[in-house]
Amino acid sequence: MLIPGNPVPELKIETVAHGSFDLDADKGENGTLVIQYRGLHCPICIRQMGEVEAALDDFADLGIEVIVLSTDTAERAAETVEKAGTSRLRVGHSLPLAAARDDWGLYLSKGREGTAEAPFFAEPGHFYIAPDRSLYFAWQQSTPFGRPSIADIKGGIKYALDNKYPPRGTYTGAL
């Protein structure tokens, strides 16, 4: 289980059009926002990718690097980029299902027969990671619905940076 204030797993992944991404090397001055999307079959994810790309300059102003990624193959991820109409957004692909579930705490789903869903895929997750690779916040969802808005994520990160607000959810002691 990922705990805020503790290190997140290593993340080295290929992207559709921006080479390799390494969380240790490609972080922003104030950290990295990693967004796991469900895959090519998800219209909500495709819409969110456009919203993220539209906010890239705002995140850059905050010193935040952004990557979206999925368990989709390189081919499916390239189709997703085309459908989303994004070009500046780093879109990673081929995150191993075991890493999605076991390292990042994401929920996995089995594709429904007769749909465009991949045989297995990870459900959405949003992770803001501090420059020292410690988790500041995580949000994992078991369905595509009800995810935080990009404006809320941006505003929360700005508030945390401006006010030196500590990560919450860090307590792991006895109850």
Backbone hydrogen bonds in HBPLUS format (Angstrom, degrees):
<---DONOR---> <-ACCEPTOR-->    atom                        ^
c    i                          cat <-CA-CA->   ^        H-A-AA   ^      H-
h    n   atom  resd res      DA  || num        DHA   H-A  angle D-A-AA Bond
n    s   type  num  typ     dist DA aas  dist angle  dist       angle   num
A0006-ASN N   A0003-ILE O   2.99 MM   3  5.64 156.2  2.05 145.8 148.8     1
A0005-GLY N   A0135-LEU O   2.68 MM 130  5.33 163.6  1.71 150.6 154.1     2
A0135-LEU N   A0006-ASN O   2.87 MM 129  5.83 159.3  1.91 155.4 152.4     3
A0008-VAL N   A0133-ARG O   2.91 MM 125  6.07 152.2  1.99 172.0 168.6     4
A0023-LEU N   A0011-LEU O   2.87 MM  12  5.35 166.9  1.89 160.1 164.6     5
A0013-ILE N   A0021-PHE O   2.83 MM   8  5.27 157.0  1.89 150.4 158.3     6
A0021-PHE N   A0013-ILE O   2.72 MM   8  5.27 154.7  1.78 156.9 165.9     7
A0093-HIS N   A0014-GLU O   3.05 MM  79  6.16 147.6  2.15 163.7 164.2     8
A0015-THR N   A0019-GLY O   2.96 MM   4  5.53 136.0  2.16 139.1 151.9     9
A0016-VAL N   A0091-VAL O   2.83 MM  75  5.73 146.9  1.94 152.5 160.0    10
A0025-ALA N   A0022-ASP O   2.95 MM   3  5.33 129.4  2.22 109.3 122.7    11
A0026-ASP N   A0022-ASP O   2.70 MM   4  5.54 164.9  1.72 177.1 177.3    12
A0028-GLY N   A0031-GLY O   3.09 MM   3  4.71 142.1  2.24 112.7 119.6    13
A0031-GLY N   A0028-GLY O   3.07 MM   3  4.71 165.1  2.09  99.7 104.1    14
A0030-ASN N   A0063-GLY O   2.67 MM  33  4.91 164.4  1.69 138.4 140.7    15
A0065-GLU N   A0031-GLY O   3.00 MM  34  6.42 162.5  2.04 152.7 152.0    16
A0032-THR N   A0129-ILE O   2.82 MM  97  5.15 155.3  1.89 147.5 156.0    17
A0129-ILE N   A0032-THR O   2.79 MM  97  5.15 172.3  1.80 159.8 162.5    18
A0033-LEU N   A0065-GLU O   2.77 MM  32  6.20 160.5  1.81 161.8 167.5    19
A0067-ILE N   A0033-LEU O   3.00 MM  34  6.43 157.1  2.05 167.8 170.7    20
A0034-VAL N   A0127-PHE O   2.81 MM  93  5.09 167.1  1.83 155.7 158.3    21
A0127-PHE N   A0034-VAL O   2.83 MM  93  5.09 153.1  1.90 151.7 159.6    22
A0035-ILE N   A0067-ILE O   2.91 MM  32  6.32 161.7  1.95 154.0 159.8    23
A0069-LEU N   A0035-ILE O   2.83 MM  34  6.28 149.6  1.92 154.9 160.7    24
A0036-GLN N   A0125-GLY O   2.72 MM  89  4.88 159.8  1.76 146.9 153.5    25
A0125-GLY N   A0036-GLN O   3.19 MM  89  4.88 151.7  2.28 128.6 129.8    26
A0037-TYR N   A0069-LEU O   2.82 MM  32  6.05 161.3  1.85 160.5 166.9    27
A0042-CYS N   A0039-GLY O   3.05 MM   3  5.77 171.6  2.06 128.4 131.0    28
A0046-ILE N   A0042-CYS O   3.13 MM   4  6.44 157.3  2.18 149.0 155.3    29
A0047-ARG N   A0043-PRO O   3.00 MM   4  6.19 158.6  2.05 144.3 149.5    30
A0048-GLN N   A0044-ILE O   2.94 MM   4  6.17 158.5  1.98 145.2 151.6    31
A0049-MET N   A0045-CYS O   2.86 MM   4  6.15 148.6  1.96 149.1 157.5    32
A0050-GLY N   A0046-ILE O   3.37 MM   4  6.70 152.4  2.45 143.6 149.0    33
A0051-GLU N   A0047-ARG O   3.16 MM   4  6.56 152.0  2.24 145.9 154.0    34
A0052-VAL N   A0048-GLN O   2.82 MM   4  6.11 154.0  1.88 154.2 161.4    35
A0053-GLU N   A0049-MET O   2.91 MM   4  6.16 164.1  1.94 149.6 153.9    36
A0054-ALA N   A0050-GLY O   2.99 MM   4  6.18 156.2  2.05 144.3 150.9    37
A0055-ALA N   A0051-GLU O   3.19 MM   4  6.37 127.6  2.49 133.9 146.4    38
A0055-ALA N   A0052-VAL O   2.97 MM   3  5.09 137.4  2.16 100.5 113.2    39
A0056-LEU N   A0053-GLU O   3.20 MM   3  5.19 166.8  2.22 106.3 110.2    40
A0058-ASP N   A0055-ALA O   3.01 MM   3  5.23 116.4  2.43 103.7 119.4    41
A0059-PHE N   A0055-ALA O   2.97 MM   4  6.31 159.5  2.01 159.8 166.2    42
A0060-ALA N   A0056-LEU O   2.83 MM   4  6.06 157.4  1.88 149.8 156.7    43
A0061-ASP N   A0057-ASP O   2.89 MM   4  6.14 150.8  1.97 145.1 152.7    44
A0062-LEU N   A0058-ASP O   3.16 MM   4  6.48 134.3  2.38 136.9 148.7    45
A0062-LEU N   A0059-PHE O   2.99 MM   3  5.02 129.0  2.26  96.0 110.2    46
A0064-ILE N   A0059-PHE O   2.90 MM   5  5.11 168.5  1.91 144.0 143.0    47
A0063-GLY N   A0060-ALA O   2.91 MM   3  4.89 153.2  1.98 101.8 110.5    48
A0068-VAL N   A0090-ARG O   3.07 MM  22  6.33 173.7  2.08 157.5 158.8    49
A0092-GLY N   A0068-VAL O   2.69 MM  24  6.08 159.3  1.73 155.1 156.6    50
A0095-LEU N   A0070-SER O   3.10 MM  25  5.94 171.1  2.11 140.8 138.8    51
A0094-SER N   A0072-ASP O   2.70 MM  22  5.34 151.6  1.77 162.7 168.1    52
A0077-ALA N   A0073-THR O   2.91 MM   4  6.11 160.0  1.95 151.9 158.2    53
A0078-ALA N   A0074-ALA O   2.92 MM   4  6.11 152.8  2.00 145.1 152.2    54
A0079-GLU N   A0075-GLU O   3.06 MM   4  6.38 153.1  2.13 146.0 153.1    55
A0080-THR N   A0076-ARG O   2.94 MM   4  6.22 148.6  2.04 144.1 153.2    56
A0081-VAL N   A0077-ALA O   2.95 MM   4  6.27 157.5  2.01 151.6 156.4    57
A0082-GLU N   A0078-ALA O   3.08 MM   4  6.33 157.9  2.13 144.7 150.6    58
A0083-LYS N   A0079-GLU O   2.88 MM   4  6.17 161.4  1.91 150.8 155.7    59
A0084-ALA N   A0080-THR O   2.81 MM   4  6.01 155.6  1.87 152.5 159.6    60
A0085-GLY N   A0081-VAL O   2.91 MM   4  5.97 128.6  2.18 139.6 152.7    61
A0086-THR N   A0081-VAL O   3.34 MM   5  5.64 151.4  2.42 148.9 153.2    62
A0085-GLY N   A0082-GLU O   3.22 MM   3  5.11 134.6  2.43  93.1 105.5    63
A0099-ALA N   A0096-PRO O   3.02 MM   3  5.25 117.9  2.42 102.3 117.3    64
A0100-ALA N   A0096-PRO O   2.94 MM   4  6.29 159.3  1.98 157.1 163.7    65
A0101-ARG N   A0097-LEU O   3.02 MM   4  6.27 164.4  2.04 154.4 157.1    66
A0102-ASP N   A0098-ALA O   2.72 MM   4  5.59 153.9  1.78 150.7 157.0    67
A0103-ASP N   A0099-ALA O   2.96 MM   4  4.85 141.1  2.12 116.8 128.8    68
A0104-TRP N   A0099-ALA O   3.09 MM   5  6.48 146.3  2.21 161.2 170.9    69
A0106-LEU N   A0100-ALA O   2.92 MM   6  5.47 162.9  1.95 148.3 143.2    70
A0105-GLY N   A0101-ARG O   3.13 MM   4  4.80 129.4  2.40 114.3 121.4    71
A0123-GLU N   A0107-TYR O   2.77 MM  16  5.40 167.1  1.79 160.5 162.4    72
A0109-SER N   A0121-PHE O   2.85 MM  12  5.53 162.0  1.88 164.6 170.8    73
A0121-PHE N   A0109-SER O   3.00 MM  12  5.53 151.0  2.08 152.0 159.0    74
A0111-GLY N   A0119-PRO O   2.75 MM   8  4.57 165.4  1.77 116.1 121.2    75
A0115-THR N   A0112-ARG O   3.22 MM   3  5.80 141.6  2.37 142.1 138.8    76
A0141-GLN N   A0124-PRO O   3.07 MM  17  5.60 164.5  2.10 155.7 153.7    77
A0126-HIS N   A0139-TRP O   2.77 MM  13  5.10 150.4  1.85 144.3 154.3    78
A0139-TRP N   A0126-HIS O   2.85 MM  13  5.10 138.9  2.02 149.5 158.3    79
A0128-TYR N   A0137-PHE O   2.99 MM   9  5.31 158.2  2.04 142.9 149.9    80
A0136-TYR N   A0128-TYR O   2.83 MM   8  5.50 162.6  1.86 160.7 161.0    81
A0137-PHE N   A0128-TYR O   3.30 MM   9  5.31 157.5  2.36 134.0 139.6    82
A0130-ALA N   A0134-SER O   2.80 MM   4  5.33 153.2  1.87 171.6 167.7    83
A0133-ARG N   A0130-ALA O   2.87 MM   3  5.32 151.7  1.95 126.9 128.4    84
A0153-ILE N   A0149-SER O   3.02 MM   4  6.38 158.8  2.07 150.5 156.4    85
A0154-LYS N   A0150-ILE O   2.87 MM   4  6.04 170.1  1.88 153.9 156.7    86
A0155-GLY N   A0151-ALA O   2.86 MM   4  5.99 164.2  1.89 146.9 151.9    87
A0156-GLY N   A0152-ASP O   2.85 MM   4  5.94 157.1  1.90 146.2 152.7    88
A0157-ILE N   A0153-ILE O   2.94 MM   4  6.17 162.7  1.97 154.4 158.6    89
A0158-LYS N   A0154-LYS O   2.93 MM   4  6.14 164.8  1.95 152.6 157.3    90
A0159-TYR N   A0155-GLY O   2.90 MM   4  6.07 163.2  1.93 148.3 153.0    91
A0160-ALA N   A0156-GLY O   2.92 MM   4  6.11 164.8  1.95 149.3 153.7    92
A0161-LEU N   A0157-ILE O   2.90 MM   4  6.12 163.0  1.93 154.9 159.1    93
A0162-ASP N   A0158-LYS O   2.83 MM   4  5.96 171.8  1.83 157.6 160.3    94
A0163-ASN N   A0159-TYR O   2.95 MM   4  5.93 150.4  2.04 150.0 156.8    95
A0165-TYR N   A0160-ALA O   2.99 MM   5  4.55 145.1  2.12 128.7 136.3    96
